[in-house]
């Protein structure tokens, strides 16, 4: 069992150690998953937001 939680500083340090290329790959995979699992309505909303911004 975990009796101690990591501090915010420890957590940030852990994420800083991950290479940028790997972080970008994770983001790409998450984006692909979201697009595949979204409804037509959700896709339309995202498309409109992109158009505005």
C-alpha distance matrix in Angstrom:
0.0 3.8 6.3 9.2 10.9 13.6 17.1 19.9 21.6 18.9 18.6 22.4 22.7 20.4 22.7 25.8 25.2 25.6 29.3 31.4 32.7 29.3 28.7 32.1 31.5 28.4 30.5 33.3 31.1 29.7 33.3 34.6 32.1 32.9 36.6 36.3 34.3 36.4 39.2 42.8 42.6 39.5 41.3 44.4 42.7 41.1 44.5 46.2 43.8 44.3 48.0 48.0 45.9
3.8 0.0 3.8 5.7 7.2 9.9 13.3 16.2 18.0 15.4 15.2 19.0 19.4 17.5 19.8 22.8 22.5 23.2 26.9 29.0 30.7 27.4 26.5 30.0 29.8 26.7 28.6 31.6 29.8 28.3 31.7 33.4 31.1 31.7 35.4 35.5 33.6 35.4 38.4 41.8 41.4 38.2 39.9 42.9 41.0 39.3 42.7 44.3 41.6 42.2 45.9 45.6 43.4
6.3 3.8 0.0 3.8 6.8 10.0 12.7 16.0 17.7 15.6 16.1 19.8 20.2 18.9 21.5 24.2 24.2 25.3 29.1 31.1 33.0 30.0 28.8 32.4 32.5 29.4 31.1 34.3 32.7 31.0 34.3 36.2 34.0 34.3 38.1 38.4 36.4 38.0 40.8 44.2 43.6 40.3 42.2 45.0 42.9 41.2 44.7 46.1 43.3 43.9 47.6 47.1 44.8
9.2 5.7 3.8 0.0 3.8 6.5 9.0 12.4 14.0 12.1 12.8 16.4 16.9 16.0 18.6 21.1 21.4 22.7 26.6 28.5 30.7 27.9 26.6 30.1 30.6 27.7 29.1 32.5 31.3 29.6 32.8 35.0 33.0 33.2 36.9 37.6 35.8 37.1 40.1 43.3 42.6 39.2 40.9 43.7 41.4 39.6 43.0 44.3 41.3 41.9 45.5 44.9 42.4
10.9 7.2 6.8 3.8 0.0 3.7 6.4 9.3 11.5 9.7 9.7 13.3 14.4 13.5 15.6 18.2 18.9 20.1 23.9 25.5 27.8 25.1 23.4 26.9 27.6 24.5 25.7 29.2 28.2 26.3 29.4 31.7 29.9 29.9 33.6 34.4 32.7 33.9 36.9 40.0 39.3 35.8 37.5 40.2 37.8 36.0 39.4 40.6 37.6 38.1 41.8 41.1 38.7
13.6 9.9 10.0 6.5 3.7 0.0 3.8 6.6 8.1 6.0 6.4 9.9 10.7 10.1 12.5 14.8 15.6 17.1 20.8 22.4 25.0 22.5 20.9 24.5 25.4 22.7 23.9 27.4 26.8 25.1 28.1 30.6 29.1 29.2 32.8 33.9 32.5 33.7 36.9 39.8 39.1 35.5 36.8 39.6 37.2 35.1 38.3 39.6 36.4 36.7 40.3 39.7 37.0
17.1 13.3 12.7 9.0 6.4 3.8 0.0 3.8 5.4 5.2 6.2 8.7 10.0 10.7 12.6 14.3 15.8 17.7 21.2 22.4 25.4 23.4 21.4 24.7 26.2 23.6 24.3 28.0 27.9 26.0 28.6 31.5 30.3 30.0 33.5 35.0 33.7 34.4 37.6 40.3 39.4 35.7 37.0 39.5 36.9 34.8 38.0 39.0 35.6 35.9 39.5 38.5 35.8
19.9 16.2 16.0 12.4 9.3 6.6 3.8 0.0 3.8 5.5 5.0 6.1 8.6 9.8 10.7 12.2 14.5 16.1 19.3 20.0 23.1 21.4 19.0 22.2 24.0 21.5 21.8 25.5 25.7 23.8 26.1 29.1 28.2 27.7 31.1 32.9 31.7 32.2 35.3 37.8 36.8 33.1 34.3 36.6 34.0 31.7 34.8 35.8 32.3 32.5 36.0 35.0 32.2
21.6 18.0 17.7 14.0 11.5 8.1 5.4 3.8 0.0 3.8 5.4 5.2 6.2 8.6 10.0 10.5 12.5 14.9 17.9 18.9 22.3 21.0 18.9 22.1 24.1 22.1 22.6 26.2 26.7 25.2 27.5 30.5 29.9 29.7 32.8 34.7 33.9 34.5 37.8 40.1 39.2 35.5 36.3 38.7 36.2 33.6 36.5 37.5 34.1 33.9 37.4 36.4 33.3
18.9 15.4 15.6 12.1 9.7 6.0 5.2 5.5 3.8 0.0 3.8 5.5 5.1 6.2 8.8 9.9 10.9 13.3 16.7 18.3 21.3 19.6 18.0 21.5 23.0 21.0 22.0 25.6 25.7 24.4 27.1 29.7 29.0 29.2 32.5 34.0 33.2 34.2 37.6 40.1 39.6 35.8 36.6 39.3 37.0 34.4 37.3 38.6 35.3 35.0 38.6 38.0 35.0
18.6 15.2 16.1 12.8 9.7 6.4 6.2 5.0 5.4 3.8 0.0 3.8 5.4 5.1 6.4 8.7 10.2 11.6 15.1 16.3 19.2 17.2 15.2 18.7 20.1 17.8 18.7 22.3 22.3 20.8 23.5 26.2 25.4 25.5 28.8 30.3 29.4 30.4 33.8 36.4 35.9 32.1 32.9 35.6 33.4 30.8 33.7 35.2 31.9 31.7 35.4 34.9 32.0
22.4 19.0 19.8 16.4 13.3 9.9 8.7 6.1 5.2 5.5 3.8 0.0 3.8 5.4 5.2 6.1 8.7 10.3 13.3 14.1 17.3 16.0 13.7 16.9 19.0 17.1 17.5 21.2 21.8 20.5 22.7 25.6 25.3 25.3 28.3 30.2 29.7 30.4 33.8 36.0 35.5 31.7 32.2 34.7 32.4 29.6 32.3 33.7 30.3 29.9 33.4 32.8 29.7
22.7 19.4 20.2 16.9 14.4 10.7 10.0 8.6 6.2 5.1 5.4 3.8 0.0 3.8 5.4 5.0 6.4 9.2 12.1 13.7 16.9 15.7 14.2 17.7 19.5 18.1 19.1 22.5 23.1 22.3 24.7 27.3 27.2 27.6 30.5 32.2 31.9 32.9 36.5 38.7 38.4 34.6 34.8 37.5 35.4 32.5 35.0 36.6 33.3 32.5 36.0 35.7 32.4
20.4 17.5 18.9 16.0 13.5 10.1 10.7 9.8 8.6 6.2 5.1 5.4 3.8 0.0 3.8 5.5 5.5 7.2 10.8 12.9 15.5 13.6 12.5 16.2 17.4 15.7 17.3 20.6 20.6 20.1 22.8 25.1 24.8 25.5 28.5 29.8 29.6 30.9 34.5 36.9 36.9 33.1 33.4 36.3 34.5 31.5 34.1 36.0 32.9 32.1 35.7 35.7 32.6
22.7 19.8 21.5 18.6 15.6 12.5 12.6 10.7 10.0 8.8 6.4 5.2 5.4 3.8 0.0 3.8 5.3 5.5 8.8 10.0 12.8 11.0 9.2 12.8 14.4 12.7 13.8 17.2 17.6 17.0 19.4 21.9 21.9 22.4 25.3 26.9 26.8 27.9 31.5 33.7 33.7 29.9 30.0 32.8 31.0 28.0 30.5 32.3 29.3 28.4 32.0 32.0 28.9
25.8 22.8 24.2 21.1 18.2 14.8 14.3 12.2 10.5 9.9 8.7 6.1 5.0 5.5 3.8 0.0 3.8 5.5 7.6 8.7 12.1 11.4 9.9 13.1 15.3 14.4 15.3 18.4 19.5 19.2 21.2 23.8 24.2 24.7 27.3 29.1 29.3 30.3 33.9 35.8 35.8 32.0 31.8 34.4 32.6 29.4 31.6 33.4 30.2 29.0 32.5 32.5 29.1
25.2 22.5 24.2 21.4 18.9 15.6 15.8 14.5 12.5 10.9 10.2 8.7 6.4 5.5 5.3 3.8 0.0 3.8 6.3 8.9 11.6 10.6 10.4 13.7 15.1 14.7 16.3 19.1 19.8 20.0 22.3 24.4 24.9 25.9 28.4 29.9 30.3 31.7 35.4 37.4 37.7 33.9 33.6 36.4 34.9 31.6 33.7 35.8 32.8 31.4 34.9 35.2 31.9
25.6 23.2 25.3 22.7 20.1 17.1 17.7 16.1 14.9 13.3 11.6 10.3 9.2 7.2 5.5 5.5 3.8 0.0 3.8 6.5 8.5 6.9 6.9 10.4 11.4 11.0 12.9 15.5 16.0 16.6 18.9 20.8 21.3 22.6 25.0 26.3 26.9 28.4 32.1 34.1 34.7 31.0 30.4 33.4 32.2 28.8 30.8 33.1 30.4 28.9 32.4 33.0 29.9
29.3 26.9 29.1 26.6 23.9 20.8 21.2 19.3 17.9 16.7 15.1 13.3 12.1 10.8 8.8 7.6 6.3 3.8 0.0 3.8 5.5 5.4 6.5 8.9 10.1 11.0 12.7 14.6 15.8 17.0 18.7 20.4 21.6 23.0 24.8 26.3 27.4 28.8 32.5 34.2 34.9 31.3 30.3 33.2 32.2 28.7 30.2 32.7 30.1 28.1 31.5 32.3 29.1
31.4 29.0 31.1 28.5 25.5 22.4 22.4 20.0 18.9 18.3 16.3 14.1 13.7 12.9 10.0 8.7 8.9 6.5 3.8 0.0 3.8 5.4 5.0 6.2 8.6 9.9 10.5 12.3 14.3 15.3 16.4 18.4 20.0 21.0 22.6 24.4 25.8 26.8 30.4 31.8 32.4 28.8 27.6 30.3 29.3 25.6 27.0 29.4 26.8 24.6 27.9 28.7 25.5
32.7 30.7 33.0 30.7 27.8 25.0 25.4 23.1 22.3 21.3 19.2 17.3 16.9 15.5 12.8 12.1 11.6 8.5 5.5 3.8 0.0 3.8 5.5 5.2 6.2 8.8 9.9 10.6 12.4 14.3 15.3 16.6 18.5 20.1 21.2 22.7 24.5 25.8 29.4 30.6 31.7 28.3 26.7 29.6 29.1 25.4 26.4 29.2 26.9 24.6 27.7 29.1 26.0
29.3 27.4 30.0 27.9 25.1 22.5 23.4 21.4 21.0 19.6 17.2 16.0 15.7 13.6 11.0 11.4 10.6 6.9 5.4 5.4 3.8 0.0 3.8 5.4 5.0 6.3 8.7 9.8 10.6 12.4 14.2 15.4 16.6 18.4 20.1 21.2 22.6 24.3 28.0 29.6 30.7 27.2 26.1 29.2 28.6 25.1 26.6 29.4 27.2 25.2 28.6 29.9 27.0
28.7 26.5 28.8 26.6 23.4 20.9 21.4 19.0 18.9 18.0 15.2 13.7 14.2 12.5 9.2 9.9 10.4 6.9 6.5 5.0 5.5 3.8 0.0 3.8 5.4 5.2 6.3 8.7 10.0 10.6 12.4 14.4 15.4 16.6 18.5 20.1 21.2 22.4 26.1 27.8 28.4 24.8 23.9 26.9 25.9 22.4 24.2 26.7 24.3 22.5 26.0 27.0 24.1
32.1 30.0 32.4 30.1 26.9 24.5 24.7 22.2 22.1 21.5 18.7 16.9 17.7 16.2 12.8 13.1 13.7 10.4 8.9 6.2 5.2 5.4 3.8 0.0 3.8 5.4 5.0 6.1 8.6 9.8 10.4 12.3 14.2 15.3 16.5 18.4 20.0 20.9 24.5 25.8 26.6 23.2 21.7 24.6 23.9 20.3 21.6 24.3 22.0 19.9 23.2 24.6 21.7
31.5 29.8 32.5 30.6 27.6 25.4 26.2 24.0 24.1 23.0 20.1 19.0 19.5 17.4 14.4 15.3 15.1 11.4 10.1 8.6 6.2 5.0 5.4 3.8 0.0 3.8 5.4 5.1 6.2 8.6 9.8 10.6 12.4 14.3 15.5 16.6 18.4 20.0 23.6 25.1 26.4 23.1 21.6 24.7 24.5 21.0 22.2 25.3 23.5 21.4 24.7 26.4 23.9
28.4 26.7 29.4 27.7 24.5 22.7 23.6 21.5 22.1 21.0 17.8 17.1 18.1 15.7 12.7 14.4 14.7 11.0 11.0 9.9 8.8 6.3 5.2 5.4 3.8 0.0 3.8 5.4 5.1 6.1 8.5 9.9 10.6 12.3 14.3 15.4 16.4 18.1 21.8 23.8 24.8 21.3 20.4 23.8 23.2 19.9 21.8 24.7 22.7 21.2 24.7 26.1 23.7
30.5 28.6 31.1 29.1 25.7 23.9 24.3 21.8 22.6 22.0 18.7 17.5 19.1 17.3 13.8 15.3 16.3 12.9 12.7 10.5 9.9 8.7 6.3 5.0 5.4 3.8 0.0 3.8 5.5 5.1 6.1 8.6 9.9 10.5 12.3 14.3 15.3 16.3 19.9 21.5 22.2 18.7 17.7 20.8 20.0 16.6 18.4 21.2 19.0 17.5 21.1 22.4 20.0
33.3 31.6 34.3 32.5 29.2 27.4 28.0 25.5 26.2 25.6 22.3 21.2 22.5 20.6 17.2 18.4 19.1 15.5 14.6 12.3 10.6 9.8 8.7 6.1 5.1 5.4 3.8 0.0 3.8 5.5 5.1 6.2 8.6 9.9 10.7 12.4 14.3 15.4 18.9 20.1 21.4 18.2 16.5 19.7 19.6 16.1 17.3 20.5 19.0 17.0 20.3 22.2 20.1
31.1 29.8 32.7 31.3 28.2 26.8 27.9 25.7 26.7 25.7 22.3 21.8 23.1 20.6 17.6 19.5 19.8 16.0 15.8 14.3 12.4 10.6 10.0 8.6 6.2 5.1 5.5 3.8 0.0 3.8 5.4 5.1 6.2 8.6 10.0 10.6 12.3 14.2 17.8 19.6 21.2 18.0 16.7 20.3 20.4 17.3 18.8 22.1 20.8 19.3 22.6 24.6 22.8
29.7 28.3 31.0 29.6 26.3 25.1 26.0 23.8 25.2 24.4 20.8 20.5 22.3 20.1 17.0 19.2 20.0 16.6 17.0 15.3 14.3 12.4 10.6 9.8 8.6 6.1 5.1 5.5 3.8 0.0 3.8 5.5 5.1 6.2 8.6 9.9 10.5 12.0 15.7 17.8 18.9 15.5 14.8 18.3 17.9 15.0 17.2 20.1 18.6 17.6 21.2 22.7 21.0
33.3 31.7 34.3 32.8 29.4 28.1 28.6 26.1 27.5 27.1 23.5 22.7 24.7 22.8 19.4 21.2 22.3 18.9 18.7 16.4 15.3 14.2 12.4 10.4 9.8 8.5 6.1 5.1 5.4 3.8 0.0 3.8 5.4 5.1 6.2 8.7 10.0 10.5 14.1 15.5 16.6 13.2 11.9 15.3 15.1 11.9 13.7 16.8 15.5 14.2 17.7 19.5 18.0
34.6 33.4 36.2 35.0 31.7 30.6 31.5 29.1 30.5 29.7 26.2 25.6 27.3 25.1 21.9 23.8 24.4 20.8 20.4 18.4 16.6 15.4 14.4 12.3 10.6 9.9 8.6 6.2 5.1 5.5 3.8 0.0 3.8 5.5 5.2 6.2 8.7 10.1 13.4 14.8 16.7 13.9 12.2 15.7 16.4 13.6 14.7 18.2 17.6 16.2 19.3 21.6 20.5
32.1 31.1 34.0 33.0 29.9 29.1 30.3 28.2 29.9 29.0 25.4 25.3 27.2 24.8 21.9 24.2 24.9 21.3 21.6 20.0 18.5 16.6 15.4 14.2 12.4 10.6 9.9 8.6 6.2 5.1 5.4 3.8 0.0 3.8 5.4 5.1 6.1 8.4 12.0 14.3 16.0 13.2 12.4 16.2 16.6 14.3 16.2 19.5 18.8 18.1 21.3 23.3 22.4
32.9 31.7 34.3 33.2 29.9 29.2 30.0 27.7 29.7 29.2 25.5 25.3 27.6 25.5 22.4 24.7 25.9 22.6 23.0 21.0 20.1 18.4 16.6 15.3 14.3 12.3 10.5 9.9 8.6 6.2 5.1 5.5 3.8 0.0 3.8 5.5 5.2 5.9 9.6 11.8 12.9 9.8 9.4 13.1 13.1 11.0 13.3 16.3 15.5 15.3 18.5 20.2 19.5
36.6 35.4 38.1 36.9 33.6 32.8 33.5 31.1 32.8 32.5 28.8 28.3 30.5 28.5 25.3 27.3 28.4 25.0 24.8 22.6 21.2 20.1 18.5 16.5 15.5 14.3 12.3 10.7 10.0 8.6 6.2 5.2 5.4 3.8 0.0 3.8 5.6 5.4 8.5 9.7 11.5 8.9 7.3 11.0 11.9 9.8 11.1 14.5 14.5 13.9 16.7 19.0 18.7
36.3 35.5 38.4 37.6 34.4 33.9 35.0 32.9 34.7 34.0 30.3 30.2 32.2 29.8 26.9 29.1 29.9 26.3 26.3 24.4 22.7 21.2 20.1 18.4 16.6 15.4 14.3 12.4 10.6 9.9 8.7 6.2 5.1 5.5 3.8 0.0 3.8 5.8 8.4 10.2 12.8 10.9 9.6 13.3 14.7 13.2 14.4 17.7 18.1 17.6 20.1 22.6 22.5
34.3 33.6 36.4 35.8 32.7 32.5 33.7 31.7 33.9 33.2 29.4 29.7 31.9 29.6 26.8 29.3 30.3 26.9 27.4 25.8 24.5 22.6 21.2 20.0 18.4 16.4 15.3 14.3 12.3 10.5 10.0 8.7 6.1 5.2 5.6 3.8 0.0 3.8 6.7 9.7 11.6 9.6 9.8 13.3 14.2 13.3 15.2 18.1 18.3 18.5 21.2 23.1 23.1
36.4 35.4 38.0 37.1 33.9 33.7 34.4 32.2 34.5 34.2 30.4 30.4 32.9 30.9 27.9 30.3 31.7 28.4 28.8 26.8 25.8 24.3 22.4 20.9 20.0 18.1 16.3 15.4 14.2 12.0 10.5 10.1 8.4 5.9 5.4 5.8 3.8 0.0 3.8 6.6 7.9 5.8 6.4 9.8 10.5 10.1 12.1 14.7 15.0 15.7 18.2 20.0 20.4
39.2 38.4 40.8 40.1 36.9 36.9 37.6 35.3 37.8 37.6 33.8 33.8 36.5 34.5 31.5 33.9 35.4 32.1 32.5 30.4 29.4 28.0 26.1 24.5 23.6 21.8 19.9 18.9 17.8 15.7 14.1 13.4 12.0 9.6 8.5 8.4 6.7 3.8 0.0 3.8 5.3 5.2 6.3 8.6 10.0 10.8 12.4 14.4 15.6 16.7 18.5 20.3 21.4
42.8 41.8 44.2 43.3 40.0 39.8 40.3 37.8 40.1 40.1 36.4 36.0 38.7 36.9 33.7 35.8 37.4 34.1 34.2 31.8 30.6 29.6 27.8 25.8 25.1 23.8 21.5 20.1 19.6 17.8 15.5 14.8 14.3 11.8 9.7 10.2 9.7 6.6 3.8 0.0 3.8 5.5 5.1 6.1 8.7 10.0 10.4 12.3 14.3 15.3 16.4 18.5 20.1
42.6 41.4 43.6 42.6 39.3 39.1 39.4 36.8 39.2 39.6 35.9 35.5 38.4 36.9 33.7 35.8 37.7 34.7 34.9 32.4 31.7 30.7 28.4 26.6 26.4 24.8 22.2 21.4 21.2 18.9 16.6 16.7 16.0 12.9 11.5 12.8 11.6 7.9 5.3 3.8 0.0 3.8 5.5 5.1 6.3 8.8 9.9 10.7 12.5 14.4 15.4 16.8 18.6
39.5 38.2 40.3 39.2 35.8 35.5 35.7 33.1 35.5 35.8 32.1 31.7 34.6 33.1 29.9 32.0 33.9 31.0 31.3 28.8 28.3 27.2 24.8 23.2 23.1 21.3 18.7 18.2 18.0 15.5 13.2 13.9 13.2 9.8 8.9 10.9 9.6 5.8 5.2 5.5 3.8 0.0 3.8 5.4 5.1 6.3 8.6 9.9 10.7 12.4 14.3 15.5 16.6
41.3 39.9 42.2 40.9 37.5 36.8 37.0 34.3 36.3 36.6 32.9 32.2 34.8 33.4 30.0 31.8 33.6 30.4 30.3 27.6 26.7 26.1 23.9 21.7 21.6 20.4 17.7 16.5 16.7 14.8 11.9 12.2 12.4 9.4 7.3 9.6 9.8 6.4 6.3 5.1 5.5 3.8 0.0 3.8 5.4 5.2 6.1 8.6 9.9 10.5 12.3 14.3 15.4
44.4 42.9 45.0 43.7 40.2 39.6 39.5 36.6 38.7 39.3 35.6 34.7 37.5 36.3 32.8 34.4 36.4 33.4 33.2 30.3 29.6 29.2 26.9 24.6 24.7 23.8 20.8 19.7 20.3 18.3 15.3 15.7 16.2 13.1 11.0 13.3 13.3 9.8 8.6 6.1 5.1 5.4 3.8 0.0 3.8 5.5 5.0 6.2 8.6 9.9 10.6 12.5 14.4
42.7 41.0 42.9 41.4 37.8 37.2 36.9 34.0 36.2 37.0 33.4 32.4 35.4 34.5 31.0 32.6 34.9 32.2 32.2 29.3 29.1 28.6 25.9 23.9 24.5 23.2 20.0 19.6 20.4 17.9 15.1 16.4 16.6 13.1 11.9 14.7 14.2 10.5 10.0 8.7 6.3 5.1 5.4 3.8 0.0 3.8 5.4 5.2 6.2 8.7 9.9 10.7 12.4
41.1 39.3 41.2 39.6 36.0 35.1 34.8 31.7 33.6 34.4 30.8 29.6 32.5 31.5 28.0 29.4 31.6 28.8 28.7 25.6 25.4 25.1 22.4 20.3 21.0 19.9 16.6 16.1 17.3 15.0 11.9 13.6 14.3 11.0 9.8 13.2 13.3 10.1 10.8 10.0 8.8 6.3 5.2 5.5 3.8 0.0 3.8 5.4 5.0 6.2 8.6 9.9 10.5
44.5 42.7 44.7 43.0 39.4 38.3 38.0 34.8 36.5 37.3 33.7 32.3 35.0 34.1 30.5 31.6 33.7 30.8 30.2 27.0 26.4 26.6 24.2 21.6 22.2 21.8 18.4 17.3 18.8 17.2 13.7 14.7 16.2 13.3 11.1 14.4 15.2 12.1 12.4 10.4 9.9 8.6 6.1 5.0 5.4 3.8 0.0 3.8 5.5 5.2 6.2 8.8 10.0
46.2 44.3 46.1 44.3 40.6 39.6 39.0 35.8 37.5 38.6 35.2 33.7 36.6 36.0 32.3 33.4 35.8 33.1 32.7 29.4 29.2 29.4 26.7 24.3 25.3 24.7 21.2 20.5 22.1 20.1 16.8 18.2 19.5 16.3 14.5 17.7 18.1 14.7 14.4 12.3 10.7 9.9 8.6 6.2 5.2 5.4 3.8 0.0 3.8 5.4 5.0 6.3 8.7
43.8 41.6 43.3 41.3 37.6 36.4 35.6 32.3 34.1 35.3 31.9 30.3 33.3 32.9 29.3 30.2 32.8 30.4 30.1 26.8 26.9 27.2 24.3 22.0 23.5 22.7 19.0 19.0 20.8 18.6 15.5 17.6 18.8 15.5 14.5 18.1 18.3 15.0 15.6 14.3 12.5 10.7 9.9 8.6 6.2 5.0 5.5 3.8 0.0 3.8 5.4 5.1 6.2
44.3 42.2 43.9 41.9 38.1 36.7 35.9 32.5 33.9 35.0 31.7 29.9 32.5 32.1 28.4 29.0 31.4 28.9 28.1 24.6 24.6 25.2 22.5 19.9 21.4 21.2 17.5 17.0 19.3 17.6 14.2 16.2 18.1 15.3 13.9 17.6 18.5 15.7 16.7 15.3 14.4 12.4 10.5 9.9 8.7 6.2 5.2 5.4 3.8 0.0 3.8 5.4 5.2
48.0 45.9 47.6 45.5 41.8 40.3 39.5 36.0 37.4 38.6 35.4 33.4 36.0 35.7 32.0 32.5 34.9 32.4 31.5 27.9 27.7 28.6 26.0 23.2 24.7 24.7 21.1 20.3 22.6 21.2 17.7 19.3 21.3 18.5 16.7 20.1 21.2 18.2 18.5 16.4 15.4 14.3 12.3 10.6 9.9 8.6 6.2 5.0 5.4 3.8 0.0 3.8 5.6
48.0 45.6 47.1 44.9 41.1 39.7 38.5 35.0 36.4 38.0 34.9 32.8 35.7 35.7 32.0 32.5 35.2 33.0 32.3 28.7 29.1 29.9 27.0 24.6 26.4 26.1 22.4 22.2 24.6 22.7 19.5 21.6 23.3 20.2 19.0 22.6 23.1 20.0 20.3 18.5 16.8 15.5 14.3 12.5 10.7 9.9 8.8 6.3 5.1 5.4 3.8 0.0 3.8
45.9 43.4 44.8 42.4 38.7 37.0 35.8 32.2 33.3 35.0 32.0 29.7 32.4 32.6 28.9 29.1 31.9 29.9 29.1 25.5 26.0 27.0 24.1 21.7 23.9 23.7 20.0 20.1 22.8 21.0 18.0 20.5 22.4 19.5 18.7 22.5 23.1 20.4 21.4 20.1 18.6 16.6 15.4 14.4 12.4 10.5 10.0 8.7 6.2 5.2 5.6 3.8 0.0
